[in-house]
Amino acid sequence: MKDSFSGSSWIQGAKYDSELERMQIYIGNKGEIYECDGVSLEVWQEFKSASSKGKYFNNYIKGKYNSNSI
């Protein structure tokens, strides 16, 4: 995993593994982690540059990839 960041009131951080096309998203203050498989590098880059990470996640990632809470 690489490319972690923060800067959202809802999404506390995220990491991306380009070899596995796997994204981990750290949600809220409770330490909740969602792992999404099959996320392309293009989607990851768009997510990172989105002005609202939460809106981008809800519109383009949530429910569109195989994901689970870990």
KOLGU-473257 format. One record per residue: y, x, z of N, C-alpha, C, O in turn; residue number from 1; residue in one letter. Coordinates in nm, 3 decimals, decimal comma. Atoms other than C-alpha are relative to their C-alpha. Example, Ala and Ser with C-alpha at 12.3 -4.5 7.8 and 13.67 -1.06 7.14 Angstrom:
2
> -0,119	0,089	0,000	-0,450	1,230	0,780	0,120	0,090	0,000	0,118	0,194	0,066	1	A
> -0,119	-0,082	-0,006	-0,106	1,367	0,714	0,109	-0,077	0,073	0,220	-0,026	0,090	2	S
***
This chain:
70
> -0,118	0,084	0,000	0,000	0,000	0,000	0,124	0,088	0,000	0,124	0,197	0,058	1	M
> -0,126	-0,073	0,003	0,353	0,115	-0,068	0,115	-0,097	-0,017	0,092	-0,218	-0,032	2	K
> -0,119	0,080	0,023	0,708	-0,012	-0,108	0,019	-0,111	0,103	0,019	-0,229	0,068	3	D
> -0,031	0,101	-0,100	0,775	-0,186	0,218	0,152	-0,013	0,013	0,225	0,080	-0,021	4	S
> -0,142	0,026	-0,015	1,116	-0,338	0,294	0,019	-0,116	0,095	-0,078	-0,180	0,137	5	F
> -0,034	0,119	-0,077	1,290	-0,599	0,501	0,133	-0,051	-0,052	0,190	0,008	-0,145	6	S
> -0,129	0,050	0,044	1,603	-0,806	0,463	0,003	-0,149	-0,025	0,091	-0,198	-0,095	7	G
> 0,004	0,145	0,013	1,507	-1,172	0,480	-0,012	-0,059	0,140	-0,073	0,002	0,227	8	S
> 0,011	0,063	-0,131	1,540	-1,411	0,772	-0,141	-0,055	0,023	-0,182	-0,068	0,138	9	S
> 0,134	0,059	-0,013	1,193	-1,556	0,703	-0,108	0,104	-0,030	-0,207	0,114	0,044	10	W
> 0,096	-0,104	0,036	1,006	-1,272	0,531	0,050	0,131	0,059	0,156	0,181	0,021	11	I
> -0,041	-0,120	-0,073	1,020	-0,966	0,754	-0,029	0,128	-0,077	0,031	0,232	-0,049	12	Q
> 0,033	-0,118	0,077	0,865	-0,726	0,505	-0,114	-0,030	-0,096	-0,174	-0,137	-0,090	13	G
> 0,109	0,017	0,097	0,614	-0,680	0,224	-0,042	0,136	-0,051	0,036	0,231	-0,053	14	A
> 0,055	-0,122	0,059	0,392	-0,414	0,073	-0,080	-0,039	-0,124	-0,127	-0,152	-0,137	15	K
> 0,072	0,027	0,124	0,225	-0,384	-0,265	-0,091	0,117	-0,034	-0,051	0,233	-0,023	16	Y
> 0,096	-0,100	0,044	-0,085	-0,198	-0,383	-0,023	-0,024	-0,150	-0,088	-0,122	-0,188	17	D
> 0,007	0,020	0,145	-0,062	-0,153	-0,761	-0,141	0,016	-0,055	-0,175	-0,047	-0,155	18	S
> 0,138	-0,017	0,047	-0,424	-0,039	-0,799	-0,082	-0,127	0,021	-0,163	-0,164	-0,065	19	E
> 0,073	0,123	-0,030	-0,558	-0,356	-0,636	0,075	-0,126	-0,040	0,021	-0,236	-0,033	20	L
> -0,089	0,113	0,027	-0,267	-0,579	-0,746	0,001	-0,094	0,119	-0,015	-0,216	0,105	21	E
> 0,002	0,075	-0,125	-0,248	-0,690	-0,383	0,135	0,014	0,071	0,189	0,124	0,084	22	R
> -0,128	0,005	-0,069	0,065	-0,793	-0,199	-0,024	-0,052	0,142	-0,096	-0,150	0,161	23	M
> 0,002	0,048	-0,138	0,100	-0,828	0,178	0,142	-0,039	0,037	0,236	0,036	0,014	24	Q
> -0,131	0,051	-0,039	0,385	-1,037	0,313	-0,002	-0,027	0,149	-0,091	-0,095	0,200	25	I
> -0,013	0,016	-0,144	0,495	-1,026	0,677	0,100	-0,111	0,028	0,218	-0,100	-0,005	26	Y
> -0,079	0,122	-0,018	0,624	-1,367	0,784	0,043	-0,017	0,145	-0,037	0,002	0,237	27	I
> -0,050	0,041	-0,130	0,843	-1,460	1,079	-0,013	0,101	0,112	-0,042	0,219	0,089	28	G
> 0,000	-0,087	-0,118	0,852	-1,321	1,429	-0,136	0,010	0,068	-0,152	0,088	0,162	29	N
> 0,130	0,002	-0,064	0,488	-1,392	1,517	-0,098	0,101	-0,059	-0,212	0,109	-0,014	30	K
> 0,086	-0,101	0,060	0,347	-1,113	1,300	-0,101	-0,056	-0,098	-0,204	0,007	-0,123	31	G
> 0,089	0,062	0,098	0,183	-1,348	1,050	0,001	0,081	-0,130	0,107	0,119	-0,179	32	E
> 0,012	-0,079	0,123	0,054	-1,162	0,742	-0,078	-0,080	-0,103	-0,188	-0,129	-0,074	33	I
> 0,069	0,061	0,113	-0,037	-1,317	0,408	-0,033	0,108	-0,100	0,050	0,193	-0,130	34	Y
> 0,043	-0,095	0,101	-0,234	-1,118	0,156	-0,029	-0,078	-0,128	-0,106	-0,174	-0,127	35	E
> 0,014	0,069	0,129	-0,215	-1,223	-0,211	-0,061	0,097	-0,100	-0,012	0,208	-0,118	36	C
> 0,067	-0,082	0,100	-0,450	-1,086	-0,478	0,038	-0,043	-0,141	0,065	-0,161	-0,166	37	D
> -0,028	0,028	0,140	-0,382	-1,061	-0,851	0,147	-0,005	-0,034	0,185	-0,055	-0,140	38	G
> -0,145	0,000	0,023	-0,005	-1,015	-0,820	0,035	0,119	-0,090	0,007	0,234	-0,056	39	V
> -0,034	-0,108	0,094	0,124	-0,816	-1,117	0,117	0,083	0,052	0,194	0,039	0,137	40	S
> -0,112	-0,087	-0,035	0,364	-0,526	-1,083	0,132	-0,066	-0,036	0,230	-0,052	0,037	41	L
> -0,122	0,069	0,042	0,622	-0,733	-1,271	0,044	-0,104	0,104	0,163	-0,112	0,137	42	E
> -0,033	0,100	-0,102	0,604	-1,015	-1,014	0,047	0,069	0,128	0,143	0,024	0,190	43	V
> -0,042	-0,076	-0,118	0,627	-0,761	-0,730	0,143	0,050	-0,015	0,223	0,039	0,078	44	W
> -0,134	-0,053	0,022	0,937	-0,604	-0,883	0,104	-0,112	0,002	0,214	-0,094	0,056	45	Q
> -0,092	0,115	-0,004	1,099	-0,945	-0,935	0,020	-0,048	0,143	0,131	-0,081	0,183	46	E
> -0,009	0,039	-0,140	1,018	-1,037	-0,574	0,093	0,095	0,077	0,180	0,050	0,151	47	F
> -0,083	-0,099	-0,071	1,175	-0,713	-0,445	0,147	-0,014	-0,033	0,232	0,008	0,054	48	K
> -0,140	0,006	0,040	1,494	-0,769	-0,642	0,061	-0,140	0,017	0,180	-0,158	-0,007	49	S
> -0,051	0,136	-0,018	1,526	-1,143	-0,565	0,104	-0,004	0,112	0,087	0,061	0,216	50	A
> -0,101	0,013	-0,105	1,837	-1,237	-0,369	-0,053	-0,076	0,120	-0,008	-0,054	0,233	51	S
> 0,066	0,071	-0,110	1,622	-1,474	-0,162	-0,150	0,020	-0,014	-0,214	-0,039	-0,101	52	S
> 0,144	-0,028	0,005	1,273	-1,341	-0,095	-0,081	-0,126	0,030	-0,185	-0,149	-0,032	53	K
> 0,070	0,122	-0,036	1,168	-1,670	0,067	-0,008	-0,099	-0,115	-0,114	-0,156	-0,141	54	G
> -0,001	0,092	0,115	1,272	-1,881	-0,233	-0,090	0,053	-0,111	-0,164	-0,024	-0,172	55	K
> 0,085	-0,057	0,106	1,104	-1,642	-0,476	-0,147	-0,018	0,037	-0,228	-0,058	-0,046	56	Y
> 0,137	0,015	-0,045	0,786	-1,644	-0,269	-0,048	-0,144	-0,018	-0,156	-0,168	-0,073	57	F
> 0,039	0,141	0,010	0,779	-2,025	-0,252	-0,010	-0,049	-0,144	-0,096	-0,132	-0,175	58	N
> -0,003	0,048	0,139	0,858	-2,074	-0,622	-0,099	0,070	-0,092	-0,150	0,008	-0,186	59	N
> 0,077	-0,077	0,098	0,653	-1,799	-0,788	-0,128	0,063	0,054	-0,208	0,114	-0,025	60	Y
> 0,119	-0,066	-0,055	0,384	-1,671	-0,550	-0,088	-0,097	0,078	-0,209	-0,106	0,052	61	I
> 0,076	0,090	-0,086	0,277	-1,931	-0,294	-0,077	-0,103	-0,083	-0,020	-0,175	-0,165	62	K
> 0,085	0,096	0,069	-0,015	-2,136	-0,423	-0,040	0,038	-0,141	-0,116	-0,034	-0,206	63	G
> 0,031	-0,043	0,136	-0,036	-1,941	-0,749	-0,096	0,118	-0,006	-0,145	0,155	-0,113	64	K
> 0,091	-0,116	-0,008	-0,250	-1,649	-0,631	-0,102	-0,025	0,110	-0,078	-0,103	0,203	65	Y
> 0,100	0,005	-0,105	-0,565	-1,612	-0,429	0,059	0,068	0,123	0,085	0,188	0,121	66	N
> -0,064	-0,058	-0,118	-0,421	-1,562	-0,082	-0,065	-0,052	0,127	-0,128	-0,158	0,130	67	S
> 0,049	0,042	-0,131	-0,518	-1,578	0,281	0,082	0,066	0,108	0,151	0,166	0,085	68	N
> -0,069	-0,055	-0,116	-0,376	-1,514	0,623	-0,092	0,100	0,066	-0,210	0,072	0,089	69	S
> 0,085	-0,102	-0,063	-0,500	-1,194	0,784	0,054	0,037	0,137	-0,004	0,121	0,206	70	I
***
